[in-house]
Amino acid sequence: MQIFDYRPPAIPWLDLRYQDRDIIVINKPSGLLSNPGRAENTRDCALTRLQRLYPEAILVHRLDCATSGIMVFARNKRAESNLKTQFQDRQAAKCYIAEVQGQLPLDEGNIALAIAADRDNPPYQMVSPQGKSASTHYRVLERRDDSCLVELQPQTGRTHQLRVHMLALGHPILGDEFYGDAEVIRARQRLCLHAQRLAFKHPYSGKWLSFDSKHPF
């Protein structure tokens, strides 16, 4: 999605799923930035909407603008530090659902392809042996006429990792305006990628928490 086309959805304005003194969990809609960009018209985002109600809210991680699903925010510096460490150390468990083009030959597998920034076409990413290691586990949930519904579990958190990995397999995510060709873009009205589950340890109690948001595909 190009910035000049940025038209974030107004409904739902903010889908709150959980809150306590340390964290806030939301279900972000597709088309809404996680945090502000440089342009003035990108001030409207998940973070600034949340800060209207909770000025202390702090961004911990991001979802791509076109990706929907579960996000967690911190309400204090201690929670921010704890959650960011969990994400950096791969302690948080993430599960995404995507609809991809075509039929995957295997019902389950692992994609281990290093990813690097495409310096000639920022902010695009690409598979490159000079990139950072990246690993994604996939599992086919449903085979449709010309697509597959898949569960994606990233073991790393590289920029655009799931989109680049599925493209590298020859099965791009439907509706992907960044990496898809004209056929892929026309196939769906939005990027068919949803952060369905996020699990992590509560930054204060240490209790394992899991939050779900049913995919819309």
GUZADREN-483368 format. One line per field, with one value per atom (N, C-alpha, C): residue number from 1; chain; atom name; x, y, z. Coordinates in steps of 0.001 Angstrom, whole numbers, plus 500000, padded with zeros to 6 digits. Layout:
<atoms>
pos [NUM, ...]
unit [A, ...]
site [CA, ...]
xx [X, ...]
yy [Y, ...]
zz [Z, ...]
</atoms>
This chain:
<atoms>
pos [1, 1, 1, 2, 2, 2, 3, 3, 3, 4, 4, 4, 5, 5, 5, 6, 6, 6, 7, 7, 7, 8, 8, 8, 9, 9, 9, 10, 10, 10, 11, 11, 11, 12, 12, 12, 13, 13, 13, 14, 14, 14, 15, 15, 15, 16, 16, 16, 17, 17, 17, 18, 18, 18, 19, 19, 19, 20, 20, 20, 21, 21, 21, 22, 22, 22, 23, 23, 23, 24, 24, 24, 25, 25, 25, 26, 26, 26, 27, 27, 27, 28, 28, 28, 29, 29, 29, 30, 30, 30, 31, 31, 31, 32, 32, 32, 33, 33, 33, 34, 34, 34, 35, 35, 35, 36, 36, 36, 37, 37, 37, 38, 38, 38, 39, 39, 39, 40, 40, 40, 41, 41, 41, 42, 42, 42, 43, 43, 43, 44, 44, 44, 45, 45, 45, 46, 46, 46, 47, 47, 47, 48, 48, 48, 49, 49, 49, 50, 50, 50, 51, 51, 51, 52, 52, 52, 53, 53, 53, 54, 54, 54, 55, 55, 55, 56, 56, 56, 57, 57, 57, 58, 58, 58, 59, 59, 59, 60, 60, 60, 61, 61, 61, 62, 62, 62, 63, 63, 63, 64, 64, 64, 65, 65, 65, 66, 66, 66, 67, 67, 67, 68, 68, 68, 69, 69, 69, 70, 70, 70, 71, 71, 71, 72, 72, 72, 73, 73, 73, 74, 74, 74, 75, 75, 75, 76, 76, 76, 77, 77, 77, 78, 78, 78, 79, 79, 79, 80, 80, 80, 81, 81, 81, 82, 82, 82, 83, 83, 83, 84, 84, 84, 85, 85, 85, 86, 86, 86, 87, 87, 87, 88, 88, 88, 89, 89, 89, 90, 90, 90, 91, 91, 91, 92, 92, 92, 93, 93, 93, 94, 94, 94, 95, 95, 95, 96, 96, 96, 97, 97, 97, 98, 98, 98, 99, 99, 99, 100, 100, 100, 101, 101, 101, 102, 102, 102, 103, 103, 103, 104, 104, 104, 105, 105, 105, 106, 106, 106, 107, 107, 107, 108, 108, 108, 109, 109, 109, 110, 110, 110, 111, 111, 111, 112, 112, 112, 113, 113, 113, 114, 114, 114, 115, 115, 115, 116, 116, 116, 117, 117, 117, 118, 118, 118, 119, 119, 119, 120, 120, 120, 121, 121, 121, 122, 122, 122, 123, 123, 123, 124, 124, 124, 125, 125, 125, 126, 126, 126, 127, 127, 127, 128, 128, 128, 129, 129, 129, 130, 130, 130, 131, 131, 131, 132, 132, 132, 133, 133, 133, 134, 134, 134, 135, 135, 135, 136, 136, 136, 137, 137, 137, 138, 138, 138, 139, 139, 139, 140, 140, 140, 141, 141, 141, 142, 142, 142, 143, 143, 143, 144, 144, 144, 145, 145, 145, 146, 146, 146, 147, 147, 147, 148, 148, 148, 149, 149, 149, 150, 150, 150, 151, 151, 151, 152, 152, 152, 153, 153, 153, 154, 154, 154, 155, 155, 155, 156, 156, 156, 157, 157, 157, 158, 158, 158, 159, 159, 159, 160, 160, 160, 161, 161, 161, 162, 162, 162, 163, 163, 163, 164, 164, 164, 165, 165, 165, 166, 166, 166, 167, 167, 167, 168, 168, 168, 169, 169, 169, 170, 170, 170, 171, 171, 171, 172, 172, 172, 173, 173, 173, 174, 174, 174, 175, 175, 175, 176, 176, 176, 177, 177, 177, 178, 178, 178, 179, 179, 179, 180, 180, 180, 181, 181, 181, 182, 182, 182, 183, 183, 183, 184, 184, 184, 185, 185, 185, 186, 186, 186, 187, 187, 187, 188, 188, 188, 189, 189, 189, 190, 190, 190, 191, 191, 191, 192, 192, 192, 193, 193, 193, 194, 194, 194, 195, 195, 195, 196, 196, 196, 197, 197, 197, 198, 198, 198, 199, 199, 199, 200, 200, 200, 201, 201, 201, 202, 202, 202, 203, 203, 203, 204, 204, 204, 205, 205, 205, 206, 206, 206, 207, 207, 207, 208, 208, 208, 209, 209, 209, 210, 210, 210, 211, 211, 211, 212, 212, 212, 213, 213, 213, 214, 214, 214, 215, 215, 215, 216, 216, 216, 217, 217, 217]
unit [A, A, A, A, A, A, A, A, A, A, A, A, A, A, A, A, A, A, A, A, A, A, A, A, A, A, A, A, A, A, A, A, A, A, A, A, A, A, A, A, A, A, A, A, A, A, A, A, A, A, A, A, A, A, A, A, A, A, A, A, A, A, A, A, A, A, A, A, A, A, A, A, A, A, A, A, A, A, A, A, A, A, A, A, A, A, A, A, A, A, A, A, A, A, A, A, A, A, A, A, A, A, A, A, A, A, A, A, A, A, A, A, A, A, A, A, A, A, A, A, A, A, A, A, A, A, A, A, A, A, A, A, A, A, A, A, A, A, A, A, A, A, A, A, A, A, A, A, A, A, A, A, A, A, A, A, A, A, A, A, A, A, A, A, A, A, A, A, A, A, A, A, A, A, A, A, A, A, A, A, A, A, A, A, A, A, A, A, A, A, A, A, A, A, A, A, A, A, A, A, A, A, A, A, A, A, A, A, A, A, A, A, A, A, A, A, A, A, A, A, A, A, A, A, A, A, A, A, A, A, A, A, A, A, A, A, A, A, A, A, A, A, A, A, A, A, A, A, A, A, A, A, A, A, A, A, A, A, A, A, A, A, A, A, A, A, A, A, A, A, A, A, A, A, A, A, A, A, A, A, A, A, A, A, A, A, A, A, A, A, A, A, A, A, A, A, A, A, A, A, A, A, A, A, A, A, A, A, A, A, A, A, A, A, A, A, A, A, A, A, A, A, A, A, A, A, A, A, A, A, A, A, A, A, A, A, A, A, A, A, A, A, A, A, A, A, A, A, A, A, A, A, A, A, A, A, A, A, A, A, A, A, A, A, A, A, A, A, A, A, A, A, A, A, A, A, A, A, A, A, A, A, A, A, A, A, A, A, A, A, A, A, A, A, A, A, A, A, A, A, A, A, A, A, A, A, A, A, A, A, A, A, A, A, A, A, A, A, A, A, A, A, A, A, A, A, A, A, A, A, A, A, A, A, A, A, A, A, A, A, A, A, A, A, A, A, A, A, A, A, A, A, A, A, A, A, A, A, A, A, A, A, A, A, A, A, A, A, A, A, A, A, A, A, A, A, A, A, A, A, A, A, A, A, A, A, A, A, A, A, A, A, A, A, A, A, A, A, A, A, A, A, A, A, A, A, A, A, A, A, A, A, A, A, A, A, A, A, A, A, A, A, A, A, A, A, A, A, A, A, A, A, A, A, A, A, A, A, A, A, A, A, A, A, A, A, A, A, A, A, A, A, A, A, A, A, A, A, A, A, A, A, A, A, A, A, A, A, A, A, A, A, A, A, A, A, A, A, A, A, A, A, A, A, A, A, A, A, A, A, A, A, A, A, A, A, A, A, A, A, A, A, A, A, A, A, A, A, A, A, A, A, A, A, A, A, A, A, A, A, A, A, A, A, A, A, A, A, A, A, A, A, A, A, A, A, A, A, A, A, A, A, A, A, A, A, A, A, A, A, A]
site [N, CA, C, N, CA, C, N, CA, C, N, CA, C, N, CA, C, N, CA, C, N, CA, C, N, CA, C, N, CA, C, N, CA, C, N, CA, C, N, CA, C, N, CA, C, N, CA, C, N, CA, C, N, CA, C, N, CA, C, N, CA, C, N, CA, C, N, CA, C, N, CA, C, N, CA, C, N, CA, C, N, CA, C, N, CA, C, N, CA, C, N, CA, C, N, CA, C, N, CA, C, N, CA, C, N, CA, C, N, CA, C, N, CA, C, N, CA, C, N, CA, C, N, CA, C, N, CA, C, N, CA, C, N, CA, C, N, CA, C, N, CA, C, N, CA, C, N, CA, C, N, CA, C, N, CA, C, N, CA, C, N, CA, C, N, CA, C, N, CA, C, N, CA, C, N, CA, C, N, CA, C, N, CA, C, N, CA, C, N, CA, C, N, CA, C, N, CA, C, N, CA, C, N, CA, C, N, CA, C, N, CA, C, N, CA, C, N, CA, C, N, CA, C, N, CA, C, N, CA, C, N, CA, C, N, CA, C, N, CA, C, N, CA, C, N, CA, C, N, CA, C, N, CA, C, N, CA, C, N, CA, C, N, CA, C, N, CA, C, N, CA, C, N, CA, C, N, CA, C, N, CA, C, N, CA, C, N, CA, C, N, CA, C, N, CA, C, N, CA, C, N, CA, C, N, CA, C, N, CA, C, N, CA, C, N, CA, C, N, CA, C, N, CA, C, N, CA, C, N, CA, C, N, CA, C, N, CA, C, N, CA, C, N, CA, C, N, CA, C, N, CA, C, N, CA, C, N, CA, C, N, CA, C, N, CA, C, N, CA, C, N, CA, C, N, CA, C, N, CA, C, N, CA, C, N, CA, C, N, CA, C, N, CA, C, N, CA, C, N, CA, C, N, CA, C, N, CA, C, N, CA, C, N, CA, C, N, CA, C, N, CA, C, N, CA, C, N, CA, C, N, CA, C, N, CA, C, N, CA, C, N, CA, C, N, CA, C, N, CA, C, N, CA, C, N, CA, C, N, CA, C, N, CA, C, N, CA, C, N, CA, C, N, CA, C, N, CA, C, N, CA, C, N, CA, C, N, CA, C, N, CA, C, N, CA, C, N, CA, C, N, CA, C, N, CA, C, N, CA, C, N, CA, C, N, CA, C, N, CA, C, N, CA, C, N, CA, C, N, CA, C, N, CA, C, N, CA, C, N, CA, C, N, CA, C, N, CA, C, N, CA, C, N, CA, C, N, CA, C, N, CA, C, N, CA, C, N, CA, C, N, CA, C, N, CA, C, N, CA, C, N, CA, C, N, CA, C, N, CA, C, N, CA, C, N, CA, C, N, CA, C, N, CA, C, N, CA, C, N, CA, C, N, CA, C, N, CA, C, N, CA, C, N, CA, C, N, CA, C, N, CA, C, N, CA, C, N, CA, C, N, CA, C, N, CA, C, N, CA, C, N, CA, C, N, CA, C, N, CA, C, N, CA, C, N, CA, C, N, CA, C, N, CA, C, N, CA, C, N, CA, C, N, CA, C, N, CA, C, N, CA, C, N, CA, C, N, CA, C, N, CA, C, N, CA, C, N, CA, C, N, CA, C, N, CA, C, N, CA, C, N, CA, C, N, CA, C, N, CA, C, N, CA, C, N, CA, C, N, CA, C, N, CA, C, N, CA, C, N, CA, C, N, CA, C, N, CA, C]
xx [500845, 500000, 500880, 500689, 501456, 500883, 501766, 501347, 500278, 500373, 499375, 498011, 497955, 496684, 496201, 496875, 496581, 495221, 494309, 492956, 492573, 493024, 492792, 491318, 490898, 489489, 489041, 487822, 487271, 486487, 486066, 485298, 485979, 486413, 486347, 487428, 487120, 488116, 489230, 488837, 489806, 489165, 489721, 489185, 490044, 489663, 490407, 490053, 491056, 490825, 491205, 492143, 492565, 493355, 493250, 494067, 494231, 495394, 495631, 496634, 497251, 498117, 499419, 499738, 501010, 500891, 499829, 499723, 498325, 498258, 496995, 497103, 496083, 496060, 494919, 495208, 494189, 494165, 493107, 492998, 493058, 494207, 494399, 493739, 492987, 492405, 493420, 493181, 493992, 493819, 494916, 494846, 495216, 495503, 495888, 497350, 498147, 499544, 499651, 500715, 500953, 501413, 502274, 502806, 502937, 503085, 503084, 504273, 504034, 505119, 505606, 506418, 506949, 505930, 505066, 504086, 503002, 502496, 501498, 500233, 499855, 498606, 498727, 499905, 500065, 500026, 499646, 499551, 498460, 497428, 496348, 496828, 497035, 497562, 497110, 497452, 497036, 497567, 498822, 499419, 498739, 498535, 497938, 496466, 495771, 494382, 494348, 495254, 495307, 495697, 496611, 497079, 496025, 494989, 493883, 493195, 493151, 492538, 493566, 494754, 495824, 497098, 497314, 498466, 499814, 499848, 501105, 501453, 500567, 500779, 502088, 502829, 504134, 504136, 504629, 504722, 505790, 505451, 506380, 506824, 505895, 506185, 505248, 505424, 504629, 504003, 502889, 502329, 502333, 502583, 502490, 501122, 501068, 499812, 498692, 498982, 497947, 497620, 498435, 498204, 497289, 496346, 495444, 495832, 495250, 495419, 495919, 496349, 496662, 497980, 497911, 499093, 499047, 500233, 500317, 501104, 500659, 501332, 501656, 502728, 503100, 502508, 502332, 501808, 502838, 504032, 505111, 506441, 507533, 508852, 509293, 508953, 509335, 508673, 507382, 506665, 507221, 507529, 508098, 509395, 510294, 511585, 511418, 510537, 510318, 509750, 508729, 508091, 509037, 509778, 510717, 511789, 512227, 513209, 512618, 511353, 510714, 510639, 510307, 510252, 511644, 512635, 513997, 514593, 514258, 514806, 513923, 512906, 512017, 511255, 510945, 510177, 508679, 508265, 506855, 506489, 505306, 504847, 503824, 504062, 503192, 502622, 501355, 500712, 499889, 500191, 499486, 498696, 497632, 496867, 496954, 497208, 497308, 496600, 496093, 495590, 496581, 497128, 498181, 497729, 498377, 498047, 498483, 497633, 498001, 497967, 498520, 498506, 499920, 500166, 501457, 501636, 502797, 502986, 502989, 503411, 503449, 502450, 501916, 500963, 501642, 502937, 503649, 505129, 505791, 507214, 507821, 509123, 509833, 510595, 510522, 511223, 512382, 513599, 514788, 515568, 515218, 515847, 516187, 517460, 517905, 517258, 516979, 516296, 517137, 517207, 517944, 517109, 517422, 516747, 517153, 516194, 516476, 516898, 518186, 518706, 518314, 518005, 517592, 516105, 515349, 513894, 513384, 513844, 513309, 511829, 511002, 511345, 511208, 511328, 511179, 512305, 511982, 512941, 513069, 514132, 514322, 515133, 514990, 515805, 517220, 518187, 519583, 520502, 521522, 522471, 523248, 523261, 523936, 523009, 521781, 520812, 520902, 519949, 519869, 519049, 519412, 518711, 517230, 516398, 514953, 514333, 513413, 512797, 511298, 510525, 509064, 508547, 507711, 507051, 505654, 505262, 503929, 503182, 501860, 501002, 499722, 499372, 498155, 496940, 496012, 494780, 493620, 493621, 492506, 492984, 492612, 492922, 491664, 491745, 490616, 490875, 489959, 490071, 491393, 491771, 492989, 493877, 493696, 494477, 494547, 495395, 495502, 495405, 494715, 494714, 495801, 496758, 497901, 498107, 498652, 499083, 500587, 501012, 502418, 502936, 504029, 504638, 506082, 506330, 507705, 508556, 509739, 510684, 511636, 511614, 512376, 511425, 511888, 511005, 511554, 511934, 512468, 511349, 511689, 510728, 510138, 508810, 508083, 508419, 508845, 509326, 508319, 507089, 506098, 505775, 505683, 505358, 506490, 507727, 508882, 509076, 508884, 509057, 508012, 506759, 505739, 505956, 506399, 506729, 507861, 508865, 510004, 509591, 508536, 508028, 507204, 506910, 506074, 504595, 504273, 502877, 502661, 502667, 502513, 501176, 501162, 499930, 498986, 497743, 496771, 496526, 496349, 496098, 497344, 498524, 499766, 500178, 499944, 500269, 501762, 502537, 503980, 504680, 504385, 505157, 504384, 503094, 502295, 502276, 502018, 501804, 500353, 499965, 498618, 497538, 497780, 496792, 496616, 497718, 497678, 496984, 497283, 496685, 495181, 494769, 493344, 492557, 493239, 492545, 491751, 492211, 491526, 491583, 490655, 490582, 491580, 492220, 493206, 494262, 495354, 496359, 495763, 495827, 495238, 496250, 496601, 497528, 497009, 496861, 496231, 497001, 497353, 498025, 496968, 496736, 495605, 495891, 497138, 497437, 498776, 498809, 500051, 500096, 501186, 501340, 502678, 502672, 503880, 503693, 504769, 504700, 504333, 503414, 503056, 504300, 504572, 505817, 505938, 504827, 504893, 504742, 503690, 503409, 504196, 504630, 505316, 504373, 503072, 502078, 502030, 501888, 501804, 500417, 500351, 499094, 499011, 497805, 497594, 496331, 496424, 495297, 495045, 493767, 493384, 492402, 492487, 491542, 491296, 490095, 489763, 490025, 490699, 491006, 489722, 489724, 488527, 488502, 489370, 489493, 488710]
yy [498808, 500000, 501241, 502126, 503360, 504381, 505241, 506194, 507143, 507555, 508489, 507838, 506529, 505815, 505421, 505911, 505481, 505987, 505041, 505351, 504329, 504535, 503540, 503356, 502148, 501882, 502563, 503060, 503713, 502744, 501623, 500616, 499261, 498621, 499138, 500181, 501181, 502200, 501599, 500814, 500166, 498921, 497757, 496486, 495997, 496390, 496008, 494576, 493759, 492382, 492090, 492885, 492635, 493847, 494105, 495157, 494897, 495249, 495280, 496409, 496421, 497553, 497576, 496460, 496353, 496270, 495672, 495423, 495735, 495951, 496093, 495259, 494486, 493651, 494111, 494290, 494703, 493743, 493835, 493146, 494223, 494341, 495400, 495039, 495966, 495682, 495845, 495198, 495402, 496841, 497450, 498812, 499883, 499485, 500433, 500211, 501273, 501187, 500860, 500174, 499897, 501142, 501920, 503153, 504211, 505479, 506539, 506445, 506847, 507008, 508441, 508823, 510181, 511195, 510759, 511673, 512026, 513238, 513719, 512872, 512386, 511621, 510208, 509850, 508531, 508604, 509737, 509866, 508957, 508730, 507844, 506404, 505743, 504380, 503682, 502423, 501672, 502310, 502750, 503336, 504639, 505553, 506841, 506694, 505749, 505499, 504991, 504092, 503546, 504618, 505494, 506530, 507595, 507658, 508567, 508116, 506815, 506260, 506004, 505585, 505230, 505932, 507175, 507955, 507291, 506395, 505742, 504562, 504178, 502993, 503095, 501971, 501923, 500797, 501084, 500073, 499042, 497772, 496682, 495961, 495742, 495068, 495628, 495207, 495751, 494634, 494962, 494182, 495082, 494514, 495296, 495946, 497088, 497824, 496936, 496137, 495306, 494041, 493707, 492512, 492842, 491980, 492159, 491205, 491447, 490484, 491027, 490111, 490398, 491159, 492235, 492998, 493259, 493308, 493656, 494952, 495810, 497063, 497073, 497758, 497901, 499182, 499206, 500396, 501040, 500457, 501039, 500518, 501148, 500818, 499402, 498947, 497604, 496569, 496746, 495816, 495882, 497106, 497255, 496467, 496642, 495954, 494443, 493958, 492519, 491926, 492579, 492050, 492098, 493187, 493283, 492209, 491902, 490828, 489492, 489251, 488001, 487873, 488970, 488942, 488737, 489455, 489353, 487975, 487361, 486047, 484903, 485234, 484250, 483421, 484047, 483357, 483480, 484561, 484739, 483823, 483221, 482305, 483012, 482978, 483652, 482634, 482813, 481949, 482821, 482724, 483487, 482544, 483081, 482361, 483148, 482445, 483104, 482263, 482930, 482242, 482501, 481434, 481572, 481031, 481481, 481076, 479637, 478890, 477559, 476494, 475334, 474157, 473807, 473896, 473489, 471983, 471527, 470088, 469265, 469855, 469154, 469781, 468962, 469475, 470246, 470024, 470650, 470738, 471784, 471905, 473104, 473257, 474384, 475128, 476438, 477288, 477948, 477662, 478256, 478982, 480226, 481045, 482404, 482784, 484073, 485220, 486304, 487461, 488715, 489518, 490783, 491883, 493114, 494252, 494344, 494630, 494873, 496335, 496576, 497952, 498781, 498122, 498858, 499198, 498541, 498754, 498773, 499737, 499807, 500182, 499664, 498835, 497331, 496923, 495500, 494672, 493410, 492441, 491321, 490544, 489451, 488331, 487142, 486012, 486233, 486097, 486329, 485565, 484877, 484180, 485141, 486415, 487425, 488023, 487565, 488118, 487483, 487863, 487304, 486017, 485065, 483782, 483992, 483215, 483325, 481949, 481616, 480295, 480407, 479706, 479688, 478263, 477848, 476543, 476770, 475948, 476073, 474750, 474881, 473691, 474027, 473192, 473410, 473047, 473997, 473770, 473367, 473911, 473643, 473857, 472935, 473080, 473519, 474640, 475182, 475015, 475490, 475256, 475754, 476970, 477544, 478191, 477771, 478355, 477387, 477724, 476957, 477906, 477463, 478174, 477521, 478321, 477760, 478442, 477675, 478191, 478435, 479620, 479994, 480341, 479720, 479992, 480430, 481735, 482216, 481949, 481396, 481203, 482399, 483261, 484508, 485644, 486871, 488009, 489002, 488531, 489428, 490232, 491395, 492238, 491497, 491482, 490848, 489359, 488726, 487343, 486390, 486398, 485432, 485683, 486932, 487265, 486852, 487099, 486753, 485244, 484556, 483109, 482411, 482822, 482180, 482492, 483694, 484043, 483156, 482921, 482105, 480664, 480194, 478845, 478782, 479951, 479996, 480064, 480405, 480487, 481795, 482923, 484219, 484334, 485164, 485402, 486245, 485805, 486497, 487920, 488843, 490236, 491024, 490442, 491109, 492138, 493402, 494487, 494750, 494249, 494450, 493417, 492152, 491085, 490294, 490524, 489772, 490397, 489564, 490090, 490552, 490977, 491526, 490515, 489255, 488218, 488035, 488022, 487867, 489055, 490252, 491468, 491497, 491117, 491146, 490052, 489002, 487832, 488152, 489094, 489441, 490948, 491459, 492898, 493381, 492445, 492795, 491709, 491990, 490971, 489902, 488659, 487555, 487009, 487851, 487474, 488023, 487141, 487509, 486898, 487724, 487248, 486686, 485388, 484776, 484512, 484230, 483903, 484495, 485028, 485526, 485074, 484419, 483926, 484403, 484782, 485296, 485235, 485461, 485502, 486907, 486988, 488302, 488941, 490203, 490832, 490999, 490941, 491091, 489746, 489014, 487763, 486577, 486649, 485524, 484453, 484667, 483701, 483690, 482491, 482359, 482781, 483737, 484252, 483950, 483680, 483427, 484145, 484852, 485609, 485199, 485062, 484598, 485567, 485618, 486376, 485583, 485108, 484247, 484944, 484234, 484805, 485016, 485972, 486270, 485609, 484639, 484090, 482798]
zz [500000, 500000, 500000, 499043, 498977, 499950, 500489, 501499, 500974, 499700, 499186, 499042, 499133, 499083, 500477, 501502, 502866, 503316, 503471, 503928, 504991, 506214, 507265, 507567, 507875, 508161, 509452, 509448, 510640, 511511, 510913, 511647, 511479, 512547, 513925, 514166, 514969, 515282, 516133, 517136, 518002, 518603, 518295, 518765, 519935, 521149, 522348, 522753, 523050, 523436, 524893, 525441, 526822, 527314, 528622, 529213, 530702, 531235, 532675, 532921, 534077, 534409, 533605, 532932, 532220, 530698, 530201, 528755, 528234, 526924, 526201, 524930, 524636, 523437, 522542, 521264, 520303, 519116, 518343, 517066, 515994, 515320, 514331, 513002, 512401, 511090, 509964, 508860, 507665, 507173, 506751, 506235, 507234, 508472, 509519, 509877, 509822, 510226, 511712, 512093, 513507, 514245, 513602, 514186, 513091, 513451, 512439, 511489, 510243, 509291, 509324, 508363, 508322, 507808, 506901, 506318, 507331, 507258, 508211, 508174, 506975, 506876, 507434, 507935, 508551, 510080, 510618, 512073, 512642, 511850, 512284, 512157, 513286, 513280, 514554, 514695, 515882, 517160, 517147, 518346, 518745, 517801, 518157, 518538, 517931, 518339, 519781, 520089, 521441, 522457, 522059, 522980, 523276, 522479, 522815, 524101, 524310, 525522, 526611, 526188, 527123, 526663, 527092, 526620, 526879, 527848, 528216, 527320, 526391, 525556, 524763, 524717, 524052, 523024, 521838, 520784, 521137, 521003, 521304, 520037, 519113, 517849, 516795, 515554, 514456, 513627, 513019, 511923, 510699, 509521, 508294, 508194, 507528, 507387, 506863, 505857, 505224, 506003, 507005, 507817, 508983, 509257, 510395, 511513, 512709, 513779, 515096, 515955, 517352, 517513, 518313, 518702, 520201, 520830, 522241, 522397, 523308, 523631, 525123, 525493, 526898, 527466, 528797, 529472, 530390, 530437, 531223, 530682, 531099, 530564, 530919, 532121, 532518, 531626, 531371, 530493, 529079, 528608, 527266, 527133, 528079, 528032, 528065, 528937, 529062, 527777, 527221, 526009, 524814, 524675, 523551, 523645, 524859, 525040, 524615, 524953, 524544, 523026, 522362, 520902, 520306, 520830, 520300, 520527, 521661, 521988, 521475, 520676, 520057, 521085, 522207, 523240, 522994, 522344, 522021, 520852, 520918, 519873, 518983, 517678, 516723, 515739, 515420, 514428, 513486, 512202, 511182, 510287, 509702, 508685, 507388, 506292, 504989, 503937, 502924, 501739, 500624, 500061, 499066, 497714, 496691, 495322, 495051, 494368, 493910, 494983, 494629, 495502, 495950, 497240, 497776, 497605, 497157, 496920, 498201, 499325, 500602, 501566, 502462, 503445, 504566, 504730, 505832, 505489, 505984, 505715, 506418, 506244, 506836, 505753, 505787, 504830, 505565, 505145, 505758, 504665, 504435, 503400, 503987, 503884, 504425, 503655, 504364, 503779, 503972, 502917, 502956, 502332, 502666, 502042, 500577, 499714, 498306, 498180, 498161, 498221, 497012, 495913, 494714, 494735, 495618, 495667, 497100, 497897, 499268, 499236, 500159, 501318, 501064, 499795, 499474, 500091, 500377, 500874, 499848, 499964, 499013, 499650, 499092, 499521, 499013, 499920, 499542, 500484, 499959, 500833, 501728, 501366, 502178, 503244, 503285, 504222, 505605, 506455, 507799, 507759, 508582, 508603, 508910, 508266, 508459, 508292, 509199, 509179, 509427, 508614, 508727, 508576, 509504, 509365, 508792, 507814, 507224, 507308, 507367, 507388, 506629, 505666, 504875, 505725, 505844, 506598, 505693, 504483, 503555, 502129, 501264, 499840, 499100, 498440, 497694, 496201, 495362, 493920, 493346, 493699, 493132, 494188, 495422, 496517, 497692, 498653, 499897, 501080, 502109, 503376, 504226, 504674, 505385, 506736, 507668, 508957, 508854, 509248, 509168, 510560, 510946, 512238, 512021, 512105, 511918, 513150, 512924, 514023, 514158, 513160, 513182, 512828, 512966, 512732, 511733, 510560, 509533, 508857, 508371, 507672, 506478, 506384, 505273, 505134, 506223, 506133, 505517, 505992, 505504, 504036, 503656, 502262, 501323, 501736, 500909, 500839, 501959, 501957, 501090, 501186, 500361, 498882, 498583, 497198, 496688, 497535, 497143, 496848, 497510, 497243, 495957, 495398, 494210, 494521, 495770, 496207, 496983, 496268, 496948, 497665, 498692, 499445, 498602, 498485, 497642, 498163, 497214, 497556, 497923, 497733, 498127, 497079, 497393, 496461, 496363, 497335, 497315, 496437, 496659, 496025, 494972, 494884, 493931, 492547, 491529, 490189, 490071, 488875, 488675, 489040, 488728, 489027, 490532, 491256, 492715, 493359, 492890, 493453, 493206, 492008, 491666, 492374, 492816, 493367, 494628, 495445, 496688, 496909, 497698, 497943, 498985, 499686, 500705, 500770, 501443, 501696, 502603, 502179, 502949, 503941, 504924, 505977, 507297, 508278, 509550, 510714, 511696, 512911, 513847, 513765, 514461, 515940, 516280, 517673, 518073, 519298, 519881, 521334, 521716, 523080, 523640, 524916, 525557, 527073, 527801, 529257, 529722, 530678, 531200, 531823, 531491, 531943, 533449, 534188, 535643, 536352, 536022, 536732, 536197, 534947, 534322, 533810, 533969, 533501, 531977, 531416, 529961, 529490, 528569, 528035, 526545, 526065, 524644, 524190, 523058, 522528, 521080, 520737, 519413, 518750, 517432, 516614, 515346, 515154, 514020, 512691, 511797, 510486, 509669, 508727, 507945, 506571, 506320, 504975, 504800]
</atoms>
